[in-house]
Every structure is written in structure tokens, then in C-alpha cells.
Amino acid sequence: MKPLSSKKQDSTRALTVVETSWPVRYTGVRLGARSGAERYPAFLEITVKSLREAWRAAIATAVAAYLEEKGADPSIASAIVAESPPDASMGDIGFPVFPLAKPLRMGPPQIAAAIVERLAGSTLPPGTCKAVGPYVNVFLDRAAVAKAVVSAPVAGASYGSSDSLAGTRIMIEFSSPNTNKPLHLGHLRNDALGESVSRILKANGAEVLKINLINDRGVHICKSMLSYMTYGKGTTPDSEKVKSDHFVGDYYVRFNDLKKEDPQAEEKAQDLLVKWEAADPETIDLWKTMNEWAVSGIRRTYDRTGVSFDKFYYESQIYLTGKEEVQKGLANGAFFKAEDGSVRIDLSAIGLEEKVLLRKDGTSIYMTQDIGLAIHRHEDWPFDRLVYVVANEQQYHFKVLFYILEKLGYEWAKNLFHLSYGLVNLPEGRMKTREGTVVDADTLLDSLRDQALEEIQSKGREDSVADPVATAEQVALGAVHYYLMQATPSKDMIFNPAESLSFNGNTGPYIQYMGARISSMLRKRDRGEGKAGAGTIKPELLSGNAEWELVKLVASYPEAVELAGAGYNPAVVASHLYAVASAFSRFYHDEPILTCEDPDLAATRLALSEAVLVVLRNGLGLLCIPFLEAM
């Protein structure tokens, strides 16, 4: 494959596409609406990861040859690993040689010097290497990496994507709301995590199916129904001008009042469930009505938060599944019948006590339902992996479920994964729906939107944004989703609304603001302000330390996306975006960009800024956070 040739331009802005002697891969990308059908070579696949791997291979080859020359086992060279030097002045990549000291019977500094000497004259990746004590440290070719980075805007929305999961079908279940209440803060974490992981997996080439199991049956649903039957008096969400899921949720909370007034309330709720299971027409009609109210309201919240699904399952339609599978397991010896007549599984192999799968009267439990549903899903859409996004309170359940499916002989059961996340609470303490102390998602978003709007108005920014209320809404979403995504999923967290909305520090609005700031610079360039429009992009000018920090962060973004996909962890992307935004803030403060007197340097710095913008836009998209052109 030929390297990119020089000076390929689109019709909307000049972009010099540079030559390189290092083997690279590039893709064709259509450039803008005004570029017609012409296609140009785009982003050079020189990333920090690709260079690190190339240098590791080169150094490992030299080490193997040196080991063999000294009569040692050359396979030891496979132990060579890459590290990041603690100080940028020491290099960009470090390779410690401590593991070679014993087989070579030499001091690590002497080994490092010998390896560097051996590498001299070899064909190497862009950069130079140097012995620094017991390390072989690599100083990357700044110009070569910068050449690739300033091409990032041409790749646009595809920058950061990879084919690391190409050909993999991944089903991911998340949200799974109950139809007796609106979504609350805990759901927001679940939804943001599920949606973000789905987007990250797609960015890594996976085929993803997002599914949602609506929990629309059970005694908790009957409690809201019984409460409505007692207090509702024929009212509707429309007649009361209340969002429909909140309307239903209010009656679930009022069940507490009903219990105080009627000692038989719990028993009556159970009786109502029996009627539902018997398909009593009057009960079914009310159940359908209230479920429709709840689900339609919940869907509005999904639309508001940018969460979507490819398929919905309803518990009421599948709760009896799994009984047949349990009977099959009993017949083949995977399960056993206890003395009381119940069907159980021995879990001693995974350090747990036996588990009931069918009660002695033959009725199923929740585990039975999940067994049947997992099997049905694989038949419905044969997946390579199935990811359950569920709070860590259910770790036992999924450990047992996965073991049961393996015992039933399903090979794909080895590829089931519980993406366990910690609880999220407010500074005041834990939330409880039935006590009415939960902060629901809509109310929280409304509050944050109003606070963001006040901030816009207090700074006199109404005229700078097209729609202040819509912008405030997007800032609120950025605040919530980033705060929930920046923590590793497994950790419990305290959500602090005031901190989440700050325009300074590690927050969504701060990163949104950096994107808006760069967008403003690009608009000024397009209006002819500054000297960048008259300059030529020369990546070799990006040689300063502040610029190099940004170049490396932009070139590291694809690896962050890949790592986030491999670990189902959006926090990796969030952390990287904060590092990029912080580095750009320092760069913007310390170095003139549009106001630079040298037109070429101005154009090149602005090209780097635009590459940063691409990373921020794409990364925020992966985190379900709106990108703002103006704030």
C-alpha cells in the first residue's frame, strides 16, 4: 500500500495530507457536502498504541538476537513490556530490561545500552531510542505523529473507531424498569451505562442488539393498582395534568397510606395478583391501562436522555418460561428433586448452597424465568455474548444463572457477563421509592436544566446560544451522564447535583465548554478573523511540549475507546476526555492560536484544535452527552 501523497484538499477547508515512509493503513472518507463524489485518503493509522506495539516488536527482536548471541534463551524476549516514563523529558515509551539481568548475568543499565547499540542502523518505527538507566526509552517522532493527528478531522465521526470486535454479536440488556413508578436516579446510571457501553461496543466494530425487559407484573404492580382503585376516582394523567409514569408512581407511594387505613391491604394486593394470573377481565383491563400509562411516560424519559432499544421483552409474556428447561435438567441429572418435592440444583461446585428452581407445588421462581428467557433470546438472535447491566445487589443471582445454563449444556453460557454497577445515592442518604424519598429522573433533570439556564442568563449568554432552554437541557444531560460515567461501574457513588453542574473541573459541562470554545474559534476562522486562514498546515511546527501533550492525547484516543470496549467501562473514555480537555485548556491559555502572528503556525495550531474537537465530539457521543457548538 502506498503512503499518502501530498496536498489533498477538500472544498471547505485546506488540509495538507502528508507523506510518511512508515507503513500505514488509511481509509477513504467522503469530505463534506460540497466535495461531491470525490474521495480522499484520510487518517493515517499512526496512533500511540500502534507505535508502542511497533517499537516493542523492534526491541523484542533485538533482545532475542542479543540473548541468543550470549547463549541465553531468546524466548525470554517475550517478557519485554512497555511502560510510560514518569517524566515526559525521559521519553514517550519506556521498556524496562530488569527481567534480562539474570539470564544475561549483566546489570540492567549495561543491557539497555547494549540493546540501543544493537538497534542502531536498523529500520525502526518513527522515533529514536536511548538508554536511560535500566530502560530503553523511546522518543517518538513528533512530526510523524502530528501528521496523523491533524488528519483526524477528515475521519470525522469514525475517528476512534476500530474493528477489534468486528464479527462479534453482542446482546446487552439494561434499564428493566418496573411499571409502578417513573425512572429514578439509579435508573439513570443503569441507562447511561447500558447505552454508553452499547455505543462503545459498536465503535469497536461489534454488532449490538439493545434489549429491555419491562417488569410489568407482580405484587408491586398490584399495589399501585389497588391504591388507584381506592383513591383514583376515575382520574387520569391527562385530567390531572401529570406525566403518566409519575401519575402511576404517586399511587404506588400512596399504598403506604392505604396500609395504615386498611390492615388487609397487603393481603388484598396478593388477591389482586391471583386475579391477574386468572385473567380476571376487570383486573386485566386496569392492569393494561396503568401499564400503558407507566410505559408511555418511561419512554418519554428515554427519548429525553437519548436512550433507545432495539427490542422490548415484557415479563408478563415470558414469566412462565423456563419450567420446561428445568424439567429437562431434572431428567438428565443436572438438577434433583428434594424430599419436599421441589426441584433444586447443587451449587457446591461454586461454593454456594443448593438453590430451588421449582417450588414443591410446581410453580416457578424468578430464576426459572431468567433461565428460559436467556435460552429464548439466543434462539431469537444468536449472540456471541450477552451482557446484563444490573446493580451489584444481584451478583448472586447471575452467578447462579450462568452456572445453571452451563450445567444445562449451553456452550454460549460461558460468554454471559454481568456488568455489575454500584448503587447511586444522594448526599442525604439512600433513596426508597415506597417511602417517596426517591429523586426521580425527570425532576432531577428539570432542576439541573433550570440551574444551567440561570447560569446562562446570569452571564448574559442568551444571545450566544440559539435556544437557551434547549442548551440548558443539554448541559443538564451532560452533567448527569458524565458524573455517572466518570466512575468505574462497580463503585458505589454519591451523586452531588451541584458538583455535576460545575463548569470547572472533572465534569460534563466543563468538557462541553471546551468543545464550544474550539467551535467558536473555527467560526471566527471561517469569518476571516486571525491569520490561520492564510496559512498552510505544517505538522512539523507542533514541536512544543504543550502541543506534543495534546498530539499524544489525540493519538491515544482510539486506544481508550478500545480499552473501554474490552472492559465494558465508559469511565476509560470519560477519563481520557477530561485529560484532553484539561490539556487543551492549558494550551489555549499559554499559546496563541488564532492570534498567532505566523499564519502557518496559526493554521497548524488550529488544525490541532480541530483534531481535539473531533475527539471531544466523538467521545461525548459515546457517553450519551450532547456536543454543544455554543454555550
C-alpha positions as CSV (number, residue, x, y, z in Angstrom):
1,M,0.0,0.0,0.0
2,K,1.3,3.4,-1.0
3,P,1.8,6.1,1.6
4,L,-0.4,9.2,1.4
5,S,0.7,11.7,-1.2
6,S,0.9,15.4,-0.5
7,K,-1.7,18.2,-0.7
8,K,-5.1,16.6,-1.0
9,Q,-7.8,19.2,-0.1
10,D,-11.5,19.3,0.4
11,S,-13.7,22.2,-0.8
12,T,-14.5,23.5,2.7
13,R,-11.0,24.0,4.2
14,A,-7.4,23.4,3.2
15,L,-5.8,20.2,4.7
16,T,-2.4,19.1,3.8
17,V,-2.2,15.3,3.8
18,V,1.4,14.5,4.4
19,E,3.8,11.8,3.3
20,T,5.3,9.2,5.6
21,S,7.8,6.4,5.0
22,W,6.3,4.3,7.8
23,P,3.8,1.6,6.6
24,V,0.3,2.8,7.5
25,R,-3.3,2.0,6.7
26,Y,-5.8,4.6,5.6
27,T,-9.4,4.6,4.6
28,G,-11.4,6.6,2.0
29,V,-13.6,9.2,3.6
30,R,-16.1,11.4,1.8
31,L,-15.3,15.0,2.7
32,G,-18.3,17.3,3.3
33,A,-21.5,18.0,1.4
34,R,-19.7,20.2,-1.1
35,S,-17.0,17.7,-2.0
36,G,-19.1,15.7,-4.4
37,A,-18.3,12.1,-5.1
38,E,-14.5,12.6,-4.8
39,R,-12.8,10.5,-2.1
40,Y,-9.5,11.2,-0.5
41,P,-7.1,9.3,1.7
42,A,-7.8,10.1,5.3
43,F,-6.5,9.5,8.8
44,L,-3.1,7.8,9.0
45,E,-3.2,4.9,11.4
46,I,-0.3,6.1,13.4
47,T,-1.5,6.0,17.0
48,V,0.3,5.8,20.3
49,K,-0.8,2.2,20.5
50,S,0.4,1.2,17.0
51,L,3.8,2.9,17.6
52,R,4.2,1.3,21.0
53,E,3.5,-2.1,19.6
54,A,5.8,-1.5,16.7
55,W,8.6,-0.3,19.0
56,R,8.0,-3.3,21.3
57,A,8.3,-5.7,18.4
58,A,11.6,-4.0,17.2
59,I,13.1,-4.0,20.7
60,A,12.0,-7.6,21.4
61,T,13.6,-8.7,18.1
62,A,16.9,-7.0,19.1
63,V,16.7,-8.5,22.6
64,A,16.0,-12.1,21.3
65,A,19.1,-11.8,19.0
66,Y,21.2,-10.5,21.8
67,L,20.1,-13.3,24.1
68,E,20.9,-15.9,21.5
69,E,24.3,-14.3,20.9
70,K,25.0,-14.6,24.6
71,G,23.9,-18.2,24.8
72,A,20.6,-17.4,26.6
73,D,17.1,-18.5,25.8
74,P,15.8,-16.0,23.2
75,S,12.2,-16.6,24.1
76,I,12.7,-14.5,27.2
77,A,12.4,-11.5,24.9
78,S,8.6,-12.0,25.1
79,A,8.7,-10.6,28.6
80,I,9.6,-7.2,27.3
81,V,6.7,-4.8,28.2
82,A,6.1,-1.1,27.6
83,E,5.6,1.5,30.3
84,S,5.0,5.2,30.4
85,P,8.1,7.2,31.8
86,P,7.2,9.2,34.9
87,D,8.6,12.4,33.3
88,A,8.0,13.4,29.7
89,S,11.6,14.6,29.4
90,M,12.7,10.9,29.8
91,G,10.8,9.8,26.6
92,D,7.3,8.7,25.5
93,I,7.6,4.9,26.0
94,G,9.9,3.0,28.3
95,F,11.0,-0.6,28.1
96,P,12.5,-1.9,31.4
97,V,15.1,-4.6,31.0
98,F,15.2,-6.0,34.5
99,P,14.0,-9.5,33.5
100,L,17.1,-9.9,31.4
101,A,19.6,-9.3,34.2
102,K,19.6,-12.9,35.5
103,P,19.8,-14.8,32.2
104,L,22.5,-12.4,30.8
105,R,24.3,-12.0,34.1
106,M,24.6,-8.3,33.5
107,G,23.4,-5.1,35.1
108,P,20.2,-3.7,33.6
109,P,21.9,-0.3,32.6
110,Q,24.5,-2.3,30.6
111,I,21.8,-4.4,29.0
112,A,19.8,-1.3,28.0
113,A,22.9,0.3,26.4
114,A,23.7,-2.9,24.5
115,I,20.2,-3.1,23.1
116,V,20.2,0.5,22.0
117,E,23.6,-0.1,20.3
118,R,22.2,-3.1,18.6
119,L,19.2,-1.2,17.3
120,A,21.4,1.4,15.7
121,G,21.2,1.2,11.9
122,S,18.0,-0.9,12.0
123,T,14.8,0.1,10.2
124,L,12.7,1.4,13.1
125,P,9.3,3.0,13.6
126,P,9.3,6.8,13.7
127,G,11.3,8.0,16.6
128,T,14.6,7.4,18.4
129,C,15.6,5.2,21.4
130,K,18.0,5.9,24.2
131,A,19.3,4.0,27.2
132,V,18.1,5.7,30.4
133,G,19.4,3.7,33.3
134,P,17.8,0.2,33.2
135,Y,15.3,1.3,30.5
136,V,15.3,1.6,26.7
137,N,13.3,4.7,26.3
138,V,11.7,5.8,23.0
139,F,11.2,9.4,21.9
140,L,8.5,9.3,19.3
141,D,8.9,11.3,16.1
142,R,6.7,14.2,16.9
143,A,6.3,15.3,13.3
144,A,5.2,11.9,12.2
145,V,2.6,11.6,14.9
146,A,1.4,15.2,14.4
147,K,1.0,14.5,10.7
148,A,-1.5,11.8,11.5
149,V,-3.3,13.8,14.2
150,V,-4.0,16.8,12.0
151,S,-5.8,14.4,9.6
152,A,-8.2,13.3,12.3
153,P,-10.9,15.9,11.4
154,V,-11.1,14.3,7.9
155,A,-12.0,10.9,9.5
156,G,-14.8,12.8,11.4
157,A,-17.2,10.6,13.3
158,S,-15.2,7.5,12.5
159,Y,-12.1,8.7,14.3
160,G,-11.5,6.4,17.3
161,S,-13.4,3.5,15.8
162,S,-11.8,0.1,15.3
163,D,-12.5,-3.4,14.1
164,S,-11.4,-5.0,17.4
165,L,-14.8,-6.6,17.9
166,A,-15.8,-7.0,14.2
167,G,-17.9,-10.1,13.6
168,T,-19.0,-10.3,17.3
169,R,-22.7,-10.2,18.0
170,I,-23.4,-8.7,21.5
171,M,-26.8,-8.5,23.1
172,I,-27.0,-6.1,26.0
173,E,-29.9,-5.9,28.4
174,F,-30.3,-2.8,30.5
175,S,-32.8,-0.5,32.2
176,S,-35.5,-3.1,33.0
177,P,-37.9,-0.7,34.8
178,N,-40.9,-1.6,36.9
179,T,-44.2,-0.3,35.7
180,N,-45.3,1.0,39.1
181,K,-43.1,4.1,39.1
182,P,-41.1,6.5,37.0
183,L,-37.4,6.1,36.4
184,H,-35.2,7.4,39.2
185,L,-31.5,8.3,39.7
186,G,-30.5,4.7,39.9
187,H,-32.1,4.0,36.6
188,L,-30.2,6.9,35.1
189,R,-27.0,5.2,36.0
190,N,-28.2,1.9,34.5
191,D,-29.5,3.5,31.4
192,A,-26.4,5.7,30.8
193,L,-24.1,2.8,31.4
194,G,-26.0,0.4,29.1
195,E,-26.4,3.0,26.3
196,S,-22.8,4.1,26.6
197,V,-21.4,0.6,26.6
198,S,-23.5,-0.2,23.6
199,R,-22.2,2.7,21.6
200,I,-18.6,1.9,22.6
201,L,-19.0,-1.7,21.5
202,K,-20.4,-0.5,18.2
203,A,-17.4,1.8,17.8
204,N,-15.2,-1.2,18.1
205,G,-17.0,-3.0,15.3
206,A,-19.4,-5.2,17.2
207,E,-23.0,-5.9,16.1
208,V,-25.1,-4.8,19.1
209,L,-28.7,-5.5,20.0
210,K,-30.0,-3.4,22.9
211,I,-32.9,-5.0,24.8
212,N,-35.1,-4.0,27.6
213,L,-37.1,-6.3,29.9
214,I,-40.1,-4.4,31.2
215,N,-41.1,-5.7,34.6
216,D,-44.9,-5.3,34.2
217,R,-46.3,-8.0,36.6
218,G,-46.1,-8.9,40.3
219,V,-47.4,-7.8,43.6
220,H,-45.7,-4.4,43.4
221,I,-47.7,-3.6,40.3
222,C,-50.9,-4.8,42.1
223,K,-50.2,-2.4,45.0
224,S,-50.3,0.6,42.7
225,M,-53.5,-0.8,41.1
226,L,-55.2,-1.3,44.4
227,S,-54.2,2.2,45.5
228,Y,-55.7,3.7,42.4
229,M,-58.9,1.6,42.8
230,T,-59.1,3.1,46.3
231,Y,-58.2,6.7,45.7
232,G,-58.2,7.3,41.9
233,K,-61.9,8.0,41.4
234,G,-61.6,7.7,37.6
235,T,-58.9,10.4,37.2
236,T,-56.2,10.1,34.5
237,P,-52.8,11.6,33.8
238,D,-54.4,14.0,31.4
239,S,-57.2,15.1,33.7
240,E,-54.6,15.7,36.5
241,K,-52.0,17.2,34.0
242,V,-49.3,14.8,35.4
243,K,-46.8,12.9,33.4
244,S,-48.3,9.4,33.1
245,D,-45.5,7.4,34.8
246,H,-45.5,9.9,37.7
247,F,-49.2,9.5,38.0
248,V,-48.8,5.7,38.4
249,G,-45.9,6.2,40.8
250,D,-47.8,8.5,43.0
251,Y,-50.4,5.8,43.6
252,Y,-47.7,3.3,44.5
253,V,-46.4,5.7,47.2
254,R,-50.0,6.2,48.4
255,F,-50.2,2.4,49.1
256,N,-48.4,3.3,52.4
257,D,-51.4,5.4,53.3
258,L,-53.7,2.5,52.3
259,K,-51.9,0.1,54.6
260,K,-52.4,2.5,57.5
261,E,-56.1,2.7,56.8
262,D,-56.7,-0.9,55.9
263,P,-54.7,-3.7,57.7
264,Q,-55.7,-6.1,55.0
265,A,-54.1,-4.0,52.2
266,E,-51.2,-6.4,51.7
267,E,-53.5,-9.4,51.5
268,K,-55.7,-7.6,49.1
269,A,-52.8,-6.9,46.8
270,Q,-51.9,-10.6,46.8
271,D,-55.5,-11.4,46.0
272,L,-55.4,-9.0,43.1
273,L,-52.3,-10.8,41.8
274,V,-54.2,-14.1,41.9
275,K,-57.0,-12.4,39.9
276,W,-54.5,-11.2,37.4
277,E,-53.0,-14.6,36.9
278,A,-56.5,-16.0,36.5
279,A,-57.1,-13.4,33.7
280,D,-60.0,-11.7,35.5
281,P,-61.3,-9.3,32.8
282,E,-61.7,-6.3,35.1
283,T,-58.3,-6.7,36.7
284,I,-56.6,-7.2,33.3
285,D,-58.3,-4.0,31.9
286,L,-57.0,-1.9,34.8
287,W,-53.6,-3.5,34.6
288,K,-53.3,-2.7,30.8
289,T,-54.4,0.9,31.4
290,M,-52.0,1.6,34.2
291,N,-49.1,-0.2,32.4
292,E,-49.7,1.8,29.3
293,W,-49.6,5.0,31.4
294,A,-46.3,3.9,33.0
295,V,-44.6,2.7,29.9
296,S,-45.5,5.7,27.8
297,G,-44.1,8.0,30.4
298,I,-40.9,6.0,30.8
299,R,-40.4,6.1,27.0
300,R,-40.6,9.9,27.1
301,T,-37.8,9.9,29.6
302,Y,-35.8,7.5,27.4
303,D,-36.3,10.0,24.5
304,R,-35.2,12.9,26.7
305,T,-32.0,11.2,27.8
306,G,-31.0,9.8,24.4
307,V,-31.5,6.1,25.4
308,S,-33.0,3.7,22.9
309,F,-33.7,0.0,22.5
310,D,-33.9,-2.4,19.6
311,K,-36.3,-4.8,21.2
312,F,-38.6,-4.9,24.3
313,Y,-39.5,-8.0,26.3
314,Y,-42.3,-8.0,28.8
315,E,-42.2,-10.1,32.0
316,S,-46.0,-10.7,31.7
317,Q,-45.4,-12.5,28.4
318,I,-42.4,-14.7,29.5
319,Y,-42.7,-15.3,33.2
320,L,-43.8,-18.9,32.7
321,T,-40.8,-19.8,30.5
322,G,-38.1,-21.9,31.9
323,K,-40.2,-24.6,33.6
324,E,-39.7,-27.0,30.7
325,E,-35.9,-26.4,30.7
326,V,-35.8,-27.2,34.5
327,Q,-37.7,-30.4,33.8
328,K,-35.2,-31.3,31.1
329,G,-32.4,-30.6,33.6
330,L,-34.1,-32.9,36.2
331,A,-34.3,-35.7,33.6
332,N,-30.6,-35.5,32.6
333,G,-29.3,-35.3,36.2
334,A,-28.3,-31.6,36.2
335,F,-30.9,-31.0,38.9
336,F,-32.5,-33.1,41.6
337,K,-35.8,-33.5,43.4
338,A,-35.7,-32.8,47.1
339,E,-37.7,-34.6,49.7
340,D,-40.3,-31.9,49.9
341,G,-40.9,-32.3,46.1
342,S,-39.1,-29.1,45.0
343,V,-36.6,-29.2,42.1
344,R,-33.1,-27.9,43.1
345,I,-29.6,-27.6,41.9
346,D,-26.4,-28.4,43.9
347,L,-24.2,-25.3,43.9
348,S,-21.4,-26.7,46.0
349,A,-19.1,-26.6,42.9
350,I,-19.2,-22.8,43.0
351,G,-19.2,-22.6,46.8
352,L,-22.9,-22.0,47.3
353,E,-25.8,-23.8,48.9
354,E,-28.4,-25.6,46.8
355,K,-31.0,-23.5,45.0
356,V,-34.7,-24.1,44.5
357,L,-35.7,-23.9,40.8
358,L,-39.3,-25.1,41.0
359,R,-41.3,-25.0,44.3
360,K,-42.9,-28.2,45.6
361,D,-46.3,-27.1,44.1
362,G,-44.6,-26.8,40.7
363,T,-44.6,-23.1,40.5
364,S,-41.6,-21.2,39.1
365,I,-39.4,-18.6,40.7
366,Y,-37.6,-15.6,39.2
367,M,-34.6,-17.7,38.4
368,T,-36.7,-20.1,36.4
369,Q,-37.9,-17.2,34.3
370,D,-34.4,-16.0,33.6
371,I,-33.2,-19.5,32.5
372,G,-36.0,-19.7,29.9
373,L,-35.5,-16.1,28.8
374,A,-31.8,-16.5,28.2
375,I,-32.4,-19.6,26.0
376,H,-35.2,-17.9,24.1
377,R,-33.1,-14.8,23.4
378,H,-30.3,-16.9,22.0
379,E,-32.8,-18.7,19.7
380,D,-34.3,-15.3,18.8
381,W,-30.9,-13.6,18.0
382,P,-27.9,-16.0,18.2
383,F,-25.4,-13.9,20.2
384,D,-21.7,-14.4,20.9
385,R,-22.1,-12.5,24.2
386,L,-25.0,-11.5,26.4
387,V,-24.3,-8.6,28.8
388,Y,-26.7,-7.9,31.7
389,V,-26.4,-4.4,33.1
390,V,-27.8,-4.9,36.6
391,A,-26.8,-3.5,40.1
392,N,-24.3,-5.4,42.2
393,E,-27.1,-6.4,44.6
394,Q,-27.8,-9.2,42.0
395,Q,-24.3,-10.7,41.8
396,Y,-25.5,-13.9,43.4
397,H,-28.4,-14.3,41.0
398,F,-26.3,-14.0,37.9
399,K,-23.5,-16.2,39.3
400,V,-26.1,-19.0,39.8
401,L,-27.9,-18.3,36.5
402,F,-24.7,-18.6,34.4
403,Y,-23.8,-21.8,36.2
404,I,-27.2,-23.3,35.7
405,L,-27.1,-22.6,31.9
406,E,-23.7,-24.2,31.7
407,K,-25.0,-27.3,33.5
408,L,-27.8,-27.4,31.0
409,G,-25.1,-27.8,28.3
410,Y,-25.3,-24.4,26.6
411,E,-21.8,-23.5,25.3
412,W,-22.7,-19.9,24.9
413,A,-23.3,-19.7,28.7
414,K,-19.6,-19.2,29.1
415,N,-20.0,-15.8,27.3
416,L,-22.6,-14.4,29.6
417,F,-21.5,-11.3,31.6
418,H,-23.0,-9.5,34.5
419,L,-22.0,-5.8,34.2
420,S,-22.4,-5.1,37.8
421,Y,-22.6,-1.5,38.9
422,G,-22.7,0.1,42.4
423,L,-25.6,1.9,44.0
424,V,-26.0,5.7,43.5
425,N,-27.4,7.8,46.2
426,L,-27.7,11.5,47.1
427,P,-25.7,13.2,49.9
428,E,-28.8,12.9,52.1
429,G,-28.7,9.1,52.0
430,R,-30.3,6.1,50.4
431,M,-33.5,6.5,48.4
432,K,-36.6,4.4,48.9
433,T,-39.4,4.5,46.4
434,R,-42.2,3.3,48.6
435,E,-41.4,6.0,51.1
436,G,-41.4,8.7,48.5
437,T,-37.8,9.7,49.1
438,V,-36.5,8.8,45.6
439,V,-35.4,11.6,43.4
440,D,-37.0,10.7,40.0
441,A,-35.1,11.2,36.8
442,D,-37.4,13.9,35.3
443,T,-37.4,16.0,38.5
444,L,-33.6,15.9,38.7
445,L,-33.1,16.8,35.1
446,D,-35.6,19.6,35.4
447,S,-33.8,21.0,38.4
448,L,-30.4,20.8,36.7
449,R,-31.8,22.4,33.5
450,D,-33.2,25.3,35.4
451,Q,-29.9,25.8,37.2
452,A,-28.0,25.7,33.9
453,L,-30.4,28.2,32.5
454,E,-29.9,30.5,35.4
455,E,-26.1,30.3,34.8
456,I,-26.6,31.1,31.1
457,Q,-28.7,34.1,31.9
458,S,-26.5,35.4,34.7
459,K,-23.6,35.5,32.3
460,G,-25.6,37.2,29.6
461,R,-25.2,34.4,27.2
462,E,-28.7,34.1,25.9
463,D,-27.8,35.8,22.6
464,S,-24.8,33.4,22.1
465,V,-26.9,30.3,22.0
466,A,-29.8,29.6,19.6
467,D,-32.2,28.3,22.3
468,P,-31.2,29.0,25.9
469,V,-33.7,26.4,27.3
470,A,-32.6,23.7,24.9
471,T,-29.0,24.4,25.6
472,A,-29.6,24.3,29.4
473,E,-31.3,20.9,28.9
474,Q,-28.2,19.6,27.0
475,V,-25.9,20.9,29.7
476,A,-28.1,19.1,32.3
477,L,-27.8,15.8,30.4
478,G,-24.0,16.4,30.1
479,A,-23.8,17.0,33.9
480,V,-25.8,13.9,34.9
481,H,-24.4,11.4,32.3
482,Y,-20.7,12.4,32.8
483,Y,-21.0,12.3,36.6
484,L,-22.5,8.8,36.4
485,M,-20.0,7.6,33.8
486,Q,-16.7,9.0,35.1
487,A,-16.7,6.5,38.0
488,T,-15.8,2.8,37.4
489,P,-19.2,1.0,37.2
490,S,-18.5,-1.3,40.1
491,K,-18.2,1.5,42.6
492,D,-21.0,2.9,44.7
493,M,-21.3,6.6,44.3
494,I,-22.8,9.7,45.8
495,F,-24.4,11.9,43.2
496,N,-23.9,15.6,44.0
497,P,-26.0,17.7,41.7
498,A,-24.1,20.9,42.4
499,E,-20.8,19.3,41.6
500,S,-22.1,17.7,38.5
501,L,-23.2,21.1,37.0
502,S,-19.9,22.9,37.7
503,F,-18.2,24.4,34.6
504,N,-14.8,23.8,36.2
505,G,-13.0,20.5,36.9
506,N,-13.9,17.0,36.0
507,T,-17.4,17.5,34.8
508,G,-19.5,17.1,31.7
509,P,-20.3,20.9,31.3
510,Y,-16.5,21.6,31.5
511,I,-15.8,19.2,28.6
512,Q,-18.8,20.5,26.7
513,Y,-17.5,24.1,27.2
514,M,-14.1,23.2,25.7
515,G,-15.8,21.8,22.6
516,A,-17.9,25.0,22.3
517,R,-14.7,27.1,22.7
518,I,-13.0,25.3,19.8
519,S,-16.2,25.6,17.7
520,S,-16.1,29.3,18.3
521,M,-12.5,29.6,17.1
522,L,-13.4,27.7,13.9
523,R,-16.3,30.0,13.3
524,K,-14.0,33.0,13.7
525,R,-11.6,31.5,11.2
526,D,-14.4,31.0,8.7
527,R,-15.3,34.7,9.1
528,G,-11.7,35.6,8.3
529,E,-10.6,36.5,11.8
530,G,-7.0,35.9,12.6
531,K,-4.3,34.7,10.3
532,A,-5.0,30.9,10.2
533,G,-7.0,31.2,7.0
534,A,-4.0,32.5,5.1
535,G,-1.6,29.8,6.5
536,T,-0.6,26.3,5.5
537,I,-0.9,23.4,7.9
538,K,2.7,22.2,8.7
539,P,2.5,19.5,11.4
540,E,6.3,19.7,12.0
541,L,5.6,23.0,13.7
542,L,3.8,21.2,16.5
543,S,7.1,20.6,18.4
544,G,6.4,22.3,21.7
545,N,5.8,20.4,24.8
546,A,2.2,21.7,25.3
547,E,1.4,20.8,21.7
548,W,3.0,17.4,22.0
549,E,0.9,16.6,25.0
550,L,-2.2,17.3,23.0
551,V,-0.9,15.4,20.0
552,K,-0.3,12.3,22.1
553,L,-3.7,12.5,23.7
554,V,-5.5,12.8,20.4
555,A,-3.4,9.9,19.0
556,S,-4.2,7.8,22.2
557,Y,-8.0,8.3,21.9
558,P,-8.6,5.2,19.7
559,E,-6.9,3.0,22.3
560,A,-9.0,4.5,25.0
561,V,-12.1,3.5,23.1
562,E,-10.8,0.0,22.5
563,L,-9.9,-0.4,26.2
564,A,-13.4,0.9,27.2
565,G,-15.0,-1.7,25.0
566,A,-12.8,-4.6,26.2
567,G,-13.7,-3.7,29.8
568,Y,-17.3,-2.5,29.4
569,N,-16.1,0.6,31.1
570,P,-17.1,4.1,29.8
571,A,-15.0,5.6,32.6
572,V,-12.0,5.0,30.4
573,V,-13.4,7.3,27.8
574,A,-14.5,9.8,30.3
575,S,-11.1,10.0,31.9
576,H,-9.4,10.4,28.5
577,L,-11.8,13.2,27.5
578,Y,-11.1,15.1,30.8
579,A,-7.3,14.7,30.1
580,V,-7.8,16.1,26.6
581,A,-10.0,19.0,27.7
582,S,-7.6,19.9,30.5
583,A,-4.6,19.8,28.2
584,F,-6.4,21.9,25.6
585,S,-7.3,24.5,28.3
586,R,-3.7,24.9,29.2
587,F,-2.6,25.0,25.6
588,Y,-5.3,27.6,24.8
589,H,-4.2,29.7,27.8
590,D,-0.5,29.6,27.1
591,E,-0.2,29.6,23.3
592,P,-1.8,32.0,20.8
593,I,-3.9,30.2,18.2
594,L,-6.0,32.5,16.1
595,T,-3.9,35.5,17.2
596,C,-0.6,33.9,16.4
597,E,1.5,36.2,14.1
598,D,2.8,33.3,12.0
599,P,0.0,32.3,9.6
600,D,1.4,28.7,9.2
601,L,1.7,28.2,12.9
602,A,-1.8,29.6,13.4
603,A,-3.2,27.3,10.8
604,T,-1.4,24.3,12.3
605,R,-2.4,25.0,15.9
606,L,-6.0,25.5,14.7
607,A,-5.8,22.1,12.9
608,L,-4.6,20.5,16.2
609,S,-7.5,22.2,18.0
610,E,-9.9,20.8,15.4
611,A,-8.5,17.4,16.0
612,V,-9.2,17.9,19.7
613,L,-12.7,18.9,18.8
614,V,-13.2,15.6,16.9
615,V,-12.1,13.6,20.0
616,L,-14.4,15.6,22.3
617,R,-17.4,15.3,19.9
618,N,-16.9,11.6,19.3
619,G,-16.1,10.8,22.9
620,L,-19.1,12.8,24.3
621,G,-21.3,10.9,21.9
622,L,-20.1,7.6,23.3
623,L,-21.0,8.8,26.8
624,C,-24.5,9.9,25.7
625,I,-23.6,13.6,26.2
626,P,-24.7,16.2,23.7
627,F,-22.0,18.2,21.9
628,L,-22.6,21.9,22.0
629,E,-21.4,24.3,19.3
630,A,-22.0,27.3,21.7
631,M,-22.6,27.7,25.4
